[in-house]
Amino acid sequence: MNILIRNDTDKPIYEQIATQIKNEILSGQLPSGSPLPSIRSLAKDLRVSVITTKRAYEELEKEGYLYTIPAKGSYVAEKNTQLVREAYLTQIETHMQEILSLAESCGLSLDDLMEMLRLLAQDIP
């Protein structure tokens, strides 16, 4: 697991950690049942507070991405296909908002964006 903390962003550190772990789970790099580093170990490796890593793990557990067994550790939860689908839809919506903002900045119309999407989709097998 390779987590990078950026200080040049408005995102809190716990959120950066949670997002990167979530992305590794969704991409399959961390398969179901995989153990995660202990909260203390991850905090030490990232040079952040134990409270920060604990909060990241709690957020991931709340969202159903991992589960914790007391005195054993935290593990990647079984993939719930609906959960995975919702996570991808959320990411798509976020990217679409960014696209709309950029398009507005350079004066592109919705028709221009749709045409760009159609052209890009032609390359998808």
C-alpha positions, 0 to 999 in steps of 0.5 A: 500500500502506497499512500502519499500525503499532500500538504498543498491541498485543502483535504484533511489528512485522514480524508486523503488516507481514506480516499487512497485506501478506498481507491486501492480497494475499488481498483482491486489492488487490495482484494477482499480479506486483505489485512491492512496495516495496524493503525499505529504502524500506518501512522508511524509510516506516514508520520502522522498522528494515530488519531488521524489514521484511526479516523481514516479507518473509522470512515472506511469502516462506516462506508463498508470498505473494511471491518475490524476484528478486535485484537486482530486488525482491520481487513478489506470487506467483501465487495458489495457490488452496489457499494462499488457502483455507487462509489464509481458513480460518485467519482464520475459525478465529481469529474463531470462537475470539474469538466463542466467548470472547465468547459464554462471557463473556456466557453465550451457549450454542452453540445461541444462537450457531448461531441467530445465525449462521443469522439472519445467513446469511439475509442472504447472497445 
